[in-house]
Amino acid sequence: MHRRLERLEQKVPDPGCLACRDRRGRSVMVDADRQADGSVVLRDPEPEACAQCGIVPEFLITVIRPYVNEPDRNDEVQHGNKERP
């Protein structure tokens, strides 16, 4: 029985940091905007790192919304553009 238990323990993955074990395996979506100069500004804060091990255990998904240069609405009215393509 003791040998069997040892073999089972070897198959179990290392639990890693016990302080952030419950956060591992989760996915977090973070919204961000791309600016005109190409930089990215986060809308939402990213999750904080674990106080004990110093890593962020969640899988981060950053959704970057592209920069869109919208023409001024008054310019459309002056030039007679009623619909946008």
PyMOL Python script that loads the backbone (N, CA, C, O; Angstrom):
from pymol import cmd

cmd.read_pdbstr("""\
ATOM      1  N   MET A   1       0.826  -1.192   0.000  1.00  0.00           N
ATOM      2  CA  MET A   1       0.000   0.000   0.000  1.00  0.00           C
ATOM      3  C   MET A   1       0.876   1.265   0.000  1.00  0.00           C
ATOM      4  O   MET A   1       0.539   2.257  -0.646  1.00  0.00           O
ATOM      5  N   HIS A   2       1.980   1.222   0.715  1.00  0.00           N
ATOM      6  CA  HIS A   2       2.861   2.379   0.806  1.00  0.00           C
ATOM      7  C   HIS A   2       3.474   2.701  -0.561  1.00  0.00           C
ATOM      8  O   HIS A   2       3.551   3.868  -0.944  1.00  0.00           O
ATOM      9  N   ARG A   3       3.906   1.680  -1.292  1.00  0.00           N
ATOM     10  CA  ARG A   3       4.477   1.895  -2.628  1.00  0.00           C
ATOM     11  C   ARG A   3       3.440   2.461  -3.593  1.00  0.00           C
ATOM     12  O   ARG A   3       3.744   3.334  -4.405  1.00  0.00           O
ATOM     13  N   ARG A   4       2.249   1.969  -3.498  1.00  0.00           N
ATOM     14  CA  ARG A   4       1.187   2.444  -4.380  1.00  0.00           C
ATOM     15  C   ARG A   4       0.909   3.920  -4.124  1.00  0.00           C
ATOM     16  O   ARG A   4       0.712   4.686  -5.067  1.00  0.00           O
ATOM     17  N   LEU A   5       0.893   4.319  -2.878  1.00  0.00           N
ATOM     18  CA  LEU A   5       0.676   5.715  -2.514  1.00  0.00           C
ATOM     19  C   LEU A   5       1.817   6.601  -3.032  1.00  0.00           C
ATOM     20  O   LEU A   5       1.567   7.708  -3.510  1.00  0.00           O
ATOM     21  N   GLU A   6       3.041   6.134  -2.944  1.00  0.00           N
ATOM     22  CA  GLU A   6       4.187   6.887  -3.460  1.00  0.00           C
ATOM     23  C   GLU A   6       4.071   7.086  -4.974  1.00  0.00           C
ATOM     24  O   GLU A   6       4.346   8.177  -5.472  1.00  0.00           O
ATOM     25  N   ARG A   7       3.671   6.056  -5.702  1.00  0.00           N
ATOM     26  CA  ARG A   7       3.504   6.180  -7.149  1.00  0.00           C
ATOM     27  C   ARG A   7       2.414   7.189  -7.491  1.00  0.00           C
ATOM     28  O   ARG A   7       2.571   7.978  -8.422  1.00  0.00           O
ATOM     29  N   LEU A   8       1.323   7.172  -6.754  1.00  0.00           N
ATOM     30  CA  LEU A   8       0.250   8.140  -7.000  1.00  0.00           C
ATOM     31  C   LEU A   8       0.710   9.566  -6.700  1.00  0.00           C
ATOM     32  O   LEU A   8       0.354  10.494  -7.425  1.00  0.00           O
ATOM     33  N   GLU A   9       1.483   9.743  -5.662  1.00  0.00           N
ATOM     34  CA  GLU A   9       1.993  11.066  -5.314  1.00  0.00           C
ATOM     35  C   GLU A   9       2.928  11.593  -6.392  1.00  0.00           C
ATOM     36  O   GLU A   9       2.964  12.800  -6.631  1.00  0.00           O
ATOM     37  N   GLN A  10       3.681  10.722  -7.044  1.00  0.00           N
ATOM     38  CA  GLN A  10       4.587  11.147  -8.101  1.00  0.00           C
ATOM     39  C   GLN A  10       3.827  11.603  -9.342  1.00  0.00           C
ATOM     40  O   GLN A  10       4.326  12.434 -10.101  1.00  0.00           O
ATOM     41  N   LYS A  11       2.635  11.071  -9.555  1.00  0.00           N
ATOM     42  CA  LYS A  11       1.833  11.448 -10.723  1.00  0.00           C
ATOM     43  C   LYS A  11       1.112  12.780 -10.536  1.00  0.00           C
ATOM     44  O   LYS A  11       0.756  13.439 -11.512  1.00  0.00           O
ATOM     45  N   VAL A  12       0.898  13.174  -9.281  1.00  0.00           N
ATOM     46  CA  VAL A  12       0.192  14.423  -8.992  1.00  0.00           C
ATOM     47  C   VAL A  12       1.147  15.588  -9.251  1.00  0.00           C
ATOM     48  O   VAL A  12       2.282  15.566  -8.774  1.00  0.00           O
ATOM     49  N   PRO A  13       0.703  16.617 -10.006  1.00  0.00           N
ATOM     50  CA  PRO A  13       1.587  17.756 -10.272  1.00  0.00           C
ATOM     51  C   PRO A  13       1.881  18.542  -9.000  1.00  0.00           C
ATOM     52  O   PRO A  13       1.130  18.500  -8.026  1.00  0.00           O
ATOM     53  N   ASP A  14       2.995  19.257  -9.042  1.00  0.00           N
ATOM     54  CA  ASP A  14       3.403  20.084  -7.907  1.00  0.00           C
ATOM     55  C   ASP A  14       2.353  21.175  -7.686  1.00  0.00           C
ATOM     56  O   ASP A  14       1.994  21.880  -8.629  1.00  0.00           O
ATOM     57  N   PRO A  15       1.856  21.323  -6.456  1.00  0.00           N
ATOM     58  CA  PRO A  15       0.819  22.325  -6.214  1.00  0.00           C
ATOM     59  C   PRO A  15       1.330  23.755  -6.313  1.00  0.00           C
ATOM     60  O   PRO A  15       0.530  24.687  -6.403  1.00  0.00           O
ATOM     61  N   GLY A  16       2.643  23.947  -6.297  1.00  0.00           N
ATOM     62  CA  GLY A  16       3.192  25.300  -6.393  1.00  0.00           C
ATOM     63  C   GLY A  16       2.925  26.095  -5.132  1.00  0.00           C
ATOM     64  O   GLY A  16       2.869  25.539  -4.035  1.00  0.00           O
ATOM     65  N   CYS A  17       2.762  27.385  -5.288  1.00  0.00           N
ATOM     66  CA  CYS A  17       2.548  28.285  -4.153  1.00  0.00           C
ATOM     67  C   CYS A  17       1.175  28.009  -3.542  1.00  0.00           C
ATOM     68  O   CYS A  17       0.161  28.018  -4.241  1.00  0.00           O
ATOM     69  N   LEU A  18       1.154  27.768  -2.246  1.00  0.00           N
ATOM     70  CA  LEU A  18      -0.113  27.471  -1.570  1.00  0.00           C
ATOM     71  C   LEU A  18      -0.960  28.725  -1.366  1.00  0.00           C
ATOM     72  O   LEU A  18      -2.177  28.627  -1.205  1.00  0.00           O
ATOM     73  N   ALA A  19      -0.329  29.908  -1.370  1.00  0.00           N
ATOM     74  CA  ALA A  19      -1.074  31.151  -1.139  1.00  0.00           C
ATOM     75  C   ALA A  19      -1.970  31.514  -2.324  1.00  0.00           C
ATOM     76  O   ALA A  19      -3.037  32.099  -2.134  1.00  0.00           O
ATOM     77  N   CYS A  20      -1.546  31.170  -3.549  1.00  0.00           N
ATOM     78  CA  CYS A  20      -2.345  31.546  -4.723  1.00  0.00           C
ATOM     79  C   CYS A  20      -2.880  30.329  -5.473  1.00  0.00           C
ATOM     80  O   CYS A  20      -3.233  30.428  -6.648  1.00  0.00           O
ATOM     81  N   ARG A  21      -2.940  29.197  -4.807  1.00  0.00           N
ATOM     82  CA  ARG A  21      -3.399  27.966  -5.452  1.00  0.00           C
ATOM     83  C   ARG A  21      -4.817  28.104  -5.995  1.00  0.00           C
ATOM     84  O   ARG A  21      -5.117  27.574  -7.065  1.00  0.00           O
ATOM     85  N   ASP A  22      -5.695  28.807  -5.277  1.00  0.00           N
ATOM     86  CA  ASP A  22      -7.089  28.930  -5.722  1.00  0.00           C
ATOM     87  C   ASP A  22      -7.236  29.866  -6.928  1.00  0.00           C
ATOM     88  O   ASP A  22      -8.263  29.826  -7.606  1.00  0.00           O
ATOM     89  N   ARG A  23      -6.237  30.701  -7.207  1.00  0.00           N
ATOM     90  CA  ARG A  23      -6.300  31.616  -8.353  1.00  0.00           C
ATOM     91  C   ARG A  23      -5.758  30.982  -9.629  1.00  0.00           C
ATOM     92  O   ARG A  23      -6.038  31.478 -10.720  1.00  0.00           O
ATOM     93  N   ARG A  24      -4.994  29.907  -9.522  1.00  0.00           N
ATOM     94  CA  ARG A  24      -4.403  29.260 -10.688  1.00  0.00           C
ATOM     95  C   ARG A  24      -5.480  28.625 -11.555  1.00  0.00           C
ATOM     96  O   ARG A  24      -6.448  28.059 -11.047  1.00  0.00           O
ATOM     97  N   GLY A  25      -5.302  28.722 -12.868  1.00  0.00           N
ATOM     98  CA  GLY A  25      -6.265  28.124 -13.790  1.00  0.00           C
ATOM     99  C   GLY A  25      -7.376  29.062 -14.210  1.00  0.00           C
ATOM    100  O   GLY A  25      -8.165  28.718 -15.090  1.00  0.00           O
ATOM    101  N   ARG A  26      -7.460  30.224 -13.615  1.00  0.00           N
ATOM    102  CA  ARG A  26      -8.491  31.195 -13.991  1.00  0.00           C
ATOM    103  C   ARG A  26      -7.996  32.061 -15.133  1.00  0.00           C
ATOM    104  O   ARG A  26      -6.792  32.244 -15.309  1.00  0.00           O
ATOM    105  N   SER A  27      -8.932  32.592 -15.908  1.00  0.00           N
ATOM    106  CA  SER A  27      -8.618  33.522 -16.983  1.00  0.00           C
ATOM    107  C   SER A  27      -9.213  34.877 -16.635  1.00  0.00           C
ATOM    108  O   SER A  27     -10.339  34.964 -16.147  1.00  0.00           O
ATOM    109  N   VAL A  28      -8.448  35.931 -16.889  1.00  0.00           N
ATOM    110  CA  VAL A  28      -8.904  37.290 -16.603  1.00  0.00           C
ATOM    111  C   VAL A  28      -8.780  38.102 -17.883  1.00  0.00           C
ATOM    112  O   VAL A  28      -7.710  38.153 -18.490  1.00  0.00           O
ATOM    113  N   MET A  29      -9.882  38.743 -18.299  1.00  0.00           N
ATOM    114  CA  MET A  29      -9.853  39.603 -19.482  1.00  0.00           C
ATOM    115  C   MET A  29      -9.639  41.044 -19.037  1.00  0.00           C
ATOM    116  O   MET A  29     -10.292  41.529 -18.113  1.00  0.00           O
ATOM    117  N   VAL A  30      -8.715  41.714 -19.709  1.00  0.00           N
ATOM    118  CA  VAL A  30      -8.391  43.104 -19.412  1.00  0.00           C
ATOM    119  C   VAL A  30      -8.604  43.905 -20.686  1.00  0.00           C
ATOM    120  O   VAL A  30      -8.025  43.581 -21.723  1.00  0.00           O
ATOM    121  N   ASP A  31      -9.428  44.948 -20.624  1.00  0.00           N
ATOM    122  CA  ASP A  31      -9.671  45.806 -21.783  1.00  0.00           C
ATOM    123  C   ASP A  31      -8.588  46.881 -21.865  1.00  0.00           C
ATOM    124  O   ASP A  31      -8.139  47.414 -20.851  1.00  0.00           O
ATOM    125  N   ALA A  32      -8.180  47.185 -23.099  1.00  0.00           N
ATOM    126  CA  ALA A  32      -7.176  48.214 -23.326  1.00  0.00           C
ATOM    127  C   ALA A  32      -7.492  48.934 -24.624  1.00  0.00           C
ATOM    128  O   ALA A  32      -8.190  48.404 -25.488  1.00  0.00           O
ATOM    129  N   ASP A  33      -6.974  50.143 -24.750  1.00  0.00           N
ATOM    130  CA  ASP A  33      -7.159  50.949 -25.955  1.00  0.00           C
ATOM    131  C   ASP A  33      -5.801  51.263 -26.567  1.00  0.00           C
ATOM    132  O   ASP A  33      -4.851  51.594 -25.857  1.00  0.00           O
ATOM    133  N   ARG A  34      -5.714  51.157 -27.908  1.00  0.00           N
ATOM    134  CA  ARG A  34      -4.497  51.578 -28.596  1.00  0.00           C
ATOM    135  C   ARG A  34      -4.642  53.058 -28.904  1.00  0.00           C
ATOM    136  O   ARG A  34      -5.675  53.492 -29.415  1.00  0.00           O
ATOM    137  N   GLN A  35      -3.620  53.827 -28.598  1.00  0.00           N
ATOM    138  CA  GLN A  35      -3.620  55.271 -28.820  1.00  0.00           C
ATOM    139  C   GLN A  35      -3.081  55.588 -30.216  1.00  0.00           C
ATOM    140  O   GLN A  35      -2.574  54.703 -30.906  1.00  0.00           O
ATOM    141  N   ALA A  36      -3.191  56.841 -30.625  1.00  0.00           N
ATOM    142  CA  ALA A  36      -2.734  57.273 -31.947  1.00  0.00           C
ATOM    143  C   ALA A  36      -1.240  57.060 -32.133  1.00  0.00           C
ATOM    144  O   ALA A  36      -0.787  56.800 -33.247  1.00  0.00           O
ATOM    145  N   ASP A  37      -0.467  57.167 -31.052  1.00  0.00           N
ATOM    146  CA  ASP A  37       0.981  56.990 -31.154  1.00  0.00           C
ATOM    147  C   ASP A  37       1.403  55.522 -31.085  1.00  0.00           C
ATOM    148  O   ASP A  37       2.596  55.225 -31.130  1.00  0.00           O
ATOM    149  N   GLY A  38       0.442  54.601 -30.974  1.00  0.00           N
ATOM    150  CA  GLY A  38       0.743  53.169 -30.938  1.00  0.00           C
ATOM    151  C   GLY A  38       0.842  52.579 -29.550  1.00  0.00           C
ATOM    152  O   GLY A  38       0.937  51.361 -29.402  1.00  0.00           O
ATOM    153  N   SER A  39       0.821  53.417 -28.533  1.00  0.00           N
ATOM    154  CA  SER A  39       0.897  52.902 -27.167  1.00  0.00           C
ATOM    155  C   SER A  39      -0.431  52.284 -26.762  1.00  0.00           C
ATOM    156  O   SER A  39      -1.463  52.549 -27.378  1.00  0.00           O
ATOM    157  N   VAL A  40      -0.399  51.466 -25.731  1.00  0.00           N
ATOM    158  CA  VAL A  40      -1.590  50.775 -25.240  1.00  0.00           C
ATOM    159  C   VAL A  40      -1.874  51.250 -23.820  1.00  0.00           C
ATOM    160  O   VAL A  40      -0.993  51.233 -22.960  1.00  0.00           O
ATOM    161  N   VAL A  41      -3.130  51.678 -23.580  1.00  0.00           N
ATOM    162  CA  VAL A  41      -3.544  52.144 -22.264  1.00  0.00           C
ATOM    163  C   VAL A  41      -4.608  51.188 -21.739  1.00  0.00           C
ATOM    164  O   VAL A  41      -5.622  50.958 -22.397  1.00  0.00           O
ATOM    165  N   LEU A  42      -4.372  50.633 -20.550  1.00  0.00           N
ATOM    166  CA  LEU A  42      -5.319  49.691 -19.956  1.00  0.00           C
ATOM    167  C   LEU A  42      -6.541  50.423 -19.419  1.00  0.00           C
ATOM    168  O   LEU A  42      -6.414  51.470 -18.785  1.00  0.00           O
ATOM    169  N   ARG A  43      -7.724  49.874 -19.673  1.00  0.00           N
ATOM    170  CA  ARG A  43      -8.969  50.403 -19.103  1.00  0.00           C
ATOM    171  C   ARG A  43      -9.185  49.828 -17.707  1.00  0.00           C
ATOM    172  O   ARG A  43      -9.608  50.528 -16.787  1.00  0.00           O
ATOM    173  N   ASP A  44      -8.891  48.549 -17.571  1.00  0.00           N
ATOM    174  CA  ASP A  44      -9.097  47.833 -16.318  1.00  0.00           C
ATOM    175  C   ASP A  44      -7.742  47.521 -15.691  1.00  0.00           C
ATOM    176  O   ASP A  44      -6.760  47.323 -16.406  1.00  0.00           O
ATOM    177  N   PRO A  45      -7.683  47.477 -14.366  1.00  0.00           N
ATOM    178  CA  PRO A  45      -6.415  47.097 -13.732  1.00  0.00           C
ATOM    179  C   PRO A  45      -6.164  45.595 -13.881  1.00  0.00           C
ATOM    180  O   PRO A  45      -7.104  44.800 -13.884  1.00  0.00           O
ATOM    181  N   GLU A  46      -4.908  45.221 -14.002  1.00  0.00           N
ATOM    182  CA  GLU A  46      -4.544  43.808 -14.052  1.00  0.00           C
ATOM    183  C   GLU A  46      -4.584  43.248 -12.630  1.00  0.00           C
ATOM    184  O   GLU A  46      -4.425  44.004 -11.672  1.00  0.00           O
ATOM    185  N   PRO A  47      -4.792  41.950 -12.477  1.00  0.00           N
ATOM    186  CA  PRO A  47      -4.784  41.369 -11.138  1.00  0.00           C
ATOM    187  C   PRO A  47      -3.410  41.524 -10.496  1.00  0.00           C
ATOM    188  O   PRO A  47      -2.386  41.528 -11.179  1.00  0.00           O
ATOM    189  N   GLU A  48      -3.407  41.651  -9.182  1.00  0.00           N
ATOM    190  CA  GLU A  48      -2.156  41.832  -8.457  1.00  0.00           C
ATOM    191  C   GLU A  48      -1.412  40.515  -8.341  1.00  0.00           C
ATOM    192  O   GLU A  48      -2.014  39.441  -8.349  1.00  0.00           O
ATOM    193  N   ALA A  49      -0.107  40.611  -8.233  1.00  0.00           N
ATOM    194  CA  ALA A  49       0.730  39.431  -8.057  1.00  0.00           C
ATOM    195  C   ALA A  49       0.525  38.864  -6.652  1.00  0.00           C
ATOM    196  O   ALA A  49       0.104  39.574  -5.739  1.00  0.00           O
ATOM    197  N   CYS A  50       0.823  37.594  -6.497  1.00  0.00           N
ATOM    198  CA  CYS A  50       0.708  36.921  -5.203  1.00  0.00           C
ATOM    199  C   CYS A  50       1.715  37.548  -4.233  1.00  0.00           C
ATOM    200  O   CYS A  50       2.862  37.801  -4.600  1.00  0.00           O
ATOM    201  N   ALA A  51       1.290  37.789  -3.027  1.00  0.00           N
ATOM    202  CA  ALA A  51       2.168  38.400  -2.030  1.00  0.00           C
ATOM    203  C   ALA A  51       3.298  37.458  -1.618  1.00  0.00           C
ATOM    204  O   ALA A  51       4.367  37.913  -1.210  1.00  0.00           O
ATOM    205  N   GLN A  52       3.072  36.178  -1.721  1.00  0.00           N
ATOM    206  CA  GLN A  52       4.074  35.216  -1.265  1.00  0.00           C
ATOM    207  C   GLN A  52       5.089  34.862  -2.355  1.00  0.00           C
ATOM    208  O   GLN A  52       6.292  34.884  -2.094  1.00  0.00           O
ATOM    209  N   CYS A  53       4.638  34.539  -3.565  1.00  0.00           N
ATOM    210  CA  CYS A  53       5.572  34.099  -4.614  1.00  0.00           C
ATOM    211  C   CYS A  53       5.897  35.197  -5.626  1.00  0.00           C
ATOM    212  O   CYS A  53       6.890  35.086  -6.346  1.00  0.00           O
ATOM    213  N   GLY A  54       5.087  36.252  -5.698  1.00  0.00           N
ATOM    214  CA  GLY A  54       5.377  37.378  -6.575  1.00  0.00           C
ATOM    215  C   GLY A  54       4.971  37.215  -8.022  1.00  0.00           C
ATOM    216  O   GLY A  54       5.363  38.039  -8.848  1.00  0.00           O
ATOM    217  N   ILE A  55       4.196  36.181  -8.379  1.00  0.00           N
ATOM    218  CA  ILE A  55       3.745  36.016  -9.757  1.00  0.00           C
ATOM    219  C   ILE A  55       2.238  36.185  -9.830  1.00  0.00           C
ATOM    220  O   ILE A  55       1.534  36.050  -8.829  1.00  0.00           O
ATOM    221  N   VAL A  56       1.748  36.483 -11.036  1.00  0.00           N
ATOM    222  CA  VAL A  56       0.301  36.560 -11.262  1.00  0.00           C
ATOM    223  C   VAL A  56      -0.124  35.185 -11.755  1.00  0.00           C
ATOM    224  O   VAL A  56       0.239  34.805 -12.868  1.00  0.00           O
ATOM    225  N   PRO A  57      -0.879  34.425 -10.967  1.00  0.00           N
ATOM    226  CA  PRO A  57      -1.204  33.056 -11.359  1.00  0.00           C
ATOM    227  C   PRO A  57      -2.284  32.941 -12.421  1.00  0.00           C
ATOM    228  O   PRO A  57      -2.401  31.893 -13.055  1.00  0.00           O
ATOM    229  N   GLU A  58      -3.075  33.979 -12.633  1.00  0.00           N
ATOM    230  CA  GLU A  58      -4.144  33.921 -13.630  1.00  0.00           C
ATOM    231  C   GLU A  58      -3.569  34.009 -15.046  1.00  0.00           C
ATOM    232  O   GLU A  58      -2.471  34.525 -15.257  1.00  0.00           O
ATOM    233  N   PHE A  59      -4.334  33.495 -16.001  1.00  0.00           N
ATOM    234  CA  PHE A  59      -4.000  33.627 -17.419  1.00  0.00           C
ATOM    235  C   PHE A  59      -4.635  34.924 -17.893  1.00  0.00           C
ATOM    236  O   PHE A  59      -5.860  35.052 -17.888  1.00  0.00           O
ATOM    237  N   LEU A  60      -3.807  35.899 -18.308  1.00  0.00           N
ATOM    238  CA  LEU A  60      -4.313  37.206 -18.705  1.00  0.00           C
ATOM    239  C   LEU A  60      -4.622  37.240 -20.196  1.00  0.00           C
ATOM    240  O   LEU A  60      -3.805  36.833 -21.022  1.00  0.00           O
ATOM    241  N   ILE A  61      -5.812  37.732 -20.527  1.00  0.00           N
ATOM    242  CA  ILE A  61      -6.215  37.947 -21.909  1.00  0.00           C
ATOM    243  C   ILE A  61      -6.446  39.440 -22.058  1.00  0.00           C
ATOM    244  O   ILE A  61      -7.368  39.988 -21.455  1.00  0.00           O
ATOM    245  N   THR A  62      -5.613  40.107 -22.861  1.00  0.00           N
ATOM    246  CA  THR A  62      -5.736  41.545 -23.042  1.00  0.00           C
ATOM    247  C   THR A  62      -6.419  41.802 -24.373  1.00  0.00           C
ATOM    248  O   THR A  62      -5.917  41.417 -25.429  1.00  0.00           O
ATOM    249  N   VAL A  63      -7.568  42.457 -24.308  1.00  0.00           N
ATOM    250  CA  VAL A  63      -8.330  42.814 -25.512  1.00  0.00           C
ATOM    251  C   VAL A  63      -7.968  44.256 -25.844  1.00  0.00           C
ATOM    252  O   VAL A  63      -8.332  45.180 -25.118  1.00  0.00           O
ATOM    253  N   ILE A  64      -7.236  44.442 -26.965  1.00  0.00           N
ATOM    254  CA  ILE A  64      -6.789  45.779 -27.360  1.00  0.00           C
ATOM    255  C   ILE A  64      -7.700  46.287 -28.462  1.00  0.00           C
ATOM    256  O   ILE A  64      -7.774  45.713 -29.548  1.00  0.00           O
ATOM    257  N   ARG A  65      -8.384  47.360 -28.161  1.00  0.00           N
ATOM    258  CA  ARG A  65      -9.281  47.972 -29.144  1.00  0.00           C
ATOM    259  C   ARG A  65      -8.448  48.929 -30.004  1.00  0.00           C
ATOM    260  O   ARG A  65      -7.683  49.729 -29.468  1.00  0.00           O
ATOM    261  N   PRO A  66      -8.590  48.854 -31.330  1.00  0.00           N
ATOM    262  CA  PRO A  66      -7.749  49.671 -32.214  1.00  0.00           C
ATOM    263  C   PRO A  66      -8.099  51.143 -32.131  1.00  0.00           C
ATOM    264  O   PRO A  66      -9.213  51.523 -31.771  1.00  0.00           O
ATOM    265  N   TYR A  67      -7.122  51.955 -32.472  1.00  0.00           N
ATOM    266  CA  TYR A  67      -7.333  53.397 -32.561  1.00  0.00           C
ATOM    267  C   TYR A  67      -8.081  53.686 -33.855  1.00  0.00           C
ATOM    268  O   TYR A  67      -7.678  53.232 -34.927  1.00  0.00           O
ATOM    269  N   VAL A  68      -9.164  54.438 -33.753  1.00  0.00           N
ATOM    270  CA  VAL A  68      -9.948  54.811 -34.927  1.00  0.00           C
ATOM    271  C   VAL A  68     -10.029  56.325 -34.948  1.00  0.00           C
ATOM    272  O   VAL A  68     -10.514  56.948 -34.003  1.00  0.00           O
ATOM    273  N   ASN A  69      -9.549  56.909 -36.033  1.00  0.00           N
ATOM    274  CA  ASN A  69      -9.587  58.356 -36.173  1.00  0.00           C
ATOM    275  C   ASN A  69     -10.934  58.731 -36.760  1.00  0.00           C
ATOM    276  O   ASN A  69     -11.121  58.677 -37.975  1.00  0.00           O
ATOM    277  N   GLU A  70     -11.866  59.108 -35.913  1.00  0.00           N
ATOM    278  CA  GLU A  70     -13.221  59.460 -36.350  1.00  0.00           C
ATOM    279  C   GLU A  70     -13.231  60.890 -36.879  1.00  0.00           C
ATOM    280  O   GLU A  70     -12.743  61.795 -36.203  1.00  0.00           O
ATOM    281  N   PRO A  71     -13.776  61.110 -38.072  1.00  0.00           N
ATOM    282  CA  PRO A  71     -13.894  62.494 -38.555  1.00  0.00           C
ATOM    283  C   PRO A  71     -14.917  63.249 -37.712  1.00  0.00           C
ATOM    284  O   PRO A  71     -15.826  62.661 -37.126  1.00  0.00           O
ATOM    285  N   ASP A  72     -14.745  64.533 -37.671  1.00  0.00           N
ATOM    286  CA  ASP A  72     -15.646  65.375 -36.888  1.00  0.00           C
ATOM    287  C   ASP A  72     -17.047  65.346 -37.513  1.00  0.00           C
ATOM    288  O   ASP A  72     -17.189  65.446 -38.731  1.00  0.00           O
ATOM    289  N   ARG A  73     -18.062  65.210 -36.686  1.00  0.00           N
ATOM    290  CA  ARG A  73     -19.442  65.148 -37.175  1.00  0.00           C
ATOM    291  C   ARG A  73     -19.833  66.436 -37.905  1.00  0.00           C
ATOM    292  O   ARG A  73     -20.572  66.376 -38.887  1.00  0.00           O
ATOM    293  N   ASN A  74     -19.352  67.604 -37.448  1.00  0.00           N
ATOM    294  CA  ASN A  74     -19.682  68.872 -38.107  1.00  0.00           C
ATOM    295  C   ASN A  74     -19.126  68.908 -39.524  1.00  0.00           C
ATOM    296  O   ASN A  74     -19.740  69.500 -40.412  1.00  0.00           O
ATOM    297  N   ASP A  75     -17.977  68.284 -39.748  1.00  0.00           N
ATOM    298  CA  ASP A  75     -17.374  68.226 -41.075  1.00  0.00           C
ATOM    299  C   ASP A  75     -18.264  67.437 -42.035  1.00  0.00           C
ATOM    300  O   ASP A  75     -18.374  67.796 -43.208  1.00  0.00           O
ATOM    301  N   GLU A  76     -18.895  66.374 -41.556  1.00  0.00           N
ATOM    302  CA  GLU A  76     -19.784  65.576 -42.392  1.00  0.00           C
ATOM    303  C   GLU A  76     -21.014  66.374 -42.800  1.00  0.00           C
ATOM    304  O   GLU A  76     -21.460  66.289 -43.945  1.00  0.00           O
ATOM    305  N   VAL A  77     -21.562  67.144 -41.872  1.00  0.00           N
ATOM    306  CA  VAL A  77     -22.764  67.920 -42.167  1.00  0.00           C
ATOM    307  C   VAL A  77     -22.456  69.007 -43.190  1.00  0.00           C
ATOM    308  O   VAL A  77     -23.268  69.269 -44.078  1.00  0.00           O
ATOM    309  N   GLN A  78     -21.286  69.643 -43.074  1.00  0.00           N
ATOM    310  CA  GLN A  78     -20.925  70.724 -43.987  1.00  0.00           C
ATOM    311  C   GLN A  78     -20.720  70.211 -45.422  1.00  0.00           C
ATOM    312  O   GLN A  78     -21.025  70.917 -46.383  1.00  0.00           O
ATOM    313  N   HIS A  79     -20.203  68.983 -45.565  1.00  0.00           N
ATOM    314  CA  HIS A  79     -19.923  68.438 -46.890  1.00  0.00           C
ATOM    315  C   HIS A  79     -21.080  67.592 -47.436  1.00  0.00           C
ATOM    316  O   HIS A  79     -20.954  67.007 -48.512  1.00  0.00           O
ATOM    317  N   GLY A  80     -22.170  67.523 -46.732  1.00  0.00           N
ATOM    318  CA  GLY A  80     -23.332  66.818 -47.222  1.00  0.00           C
ATOM    319  C   GLY A  80     -23.272  65.305 -47.111  1.00  0.00           C
ATOM    320  O   GLY A  80     -24.064  64.612 -47.750  1.00  0.00           O
ATOM    321  N   ASN A  81     -22.356  64.779 -46.319  1.00  0.00           N
ATOM    322  CA  ASN A  81     -22.284  63.319 -46.140  1.00  0.00           C
ATOM    323  C   ASN A  81     -23.313  62.908 -45.091  1.00  0.00           C
ATOM    324  O   ASN A  81     -23.164  63.194 -43.903  1.00  0.00           O
ATOM    325  N   LYS A  82     -24.336  62.244 -45.549  1.00  0.00           N
ATOM    326  CA  LYS A  82     -25.383  61.825 -44.624  1.00  0.00           C
ATOM    327  C   LYS A  82     -25.165  60.393 -44.136  1.00  0.00           C
ATOM    328  O   LYS A  82     -25.558  60.044 -43.023  1.00  0.00           O
ATOM    329  N   GLU A  83     -24.546  59.577 -44.965  1.00  0.00           N
ATOM    330  CA  GLU A  83     -24.320  58.186 -44.588  1.00  0.00           C
ATOM    331  C   GLU A  83     -22.835  57.912 -44.599  1.00  0.00           C
ATOM    332  O   GLU A  83     -22.073  58.536 -45.338  1.00  0.00           O
ATOM    333  N   ARG A  84     -22.436  56.963 -43.764  1.00  0.00           N
ATOM    334  CA  ARG A  84     -21.052  56.545 -43.735  1.00  0.00           C
ATOM    335  C   ARG A  84     -20.924  55.231 -44.480  1.00  0.00           C
ATOM    336  O   ARG A  84     -21.822  54.392 -44.407  1.00  0.00           O
ATOM    337  N   PRO A  85     -19.841  55.036 -45.186  1.00  0.00           N
ATOM    338  CA  PRO A  85     -19.658  53.763 -45.907  1.00  0.00           C
ATOM    339  C   PRO A  85     -19.476  52.605 -44.965  1.00  0.00           C
ATOM    340  O   PRO A  85     -19.311  51.468 -45.408  1.00  0.00           O
TER     341      PRO A  85
END
""", "prot")
cmd.dss("prot")
cmd.show_as("cartoon", "prot")
cmd.util.cbc("prot")
cmd.orient("prot")
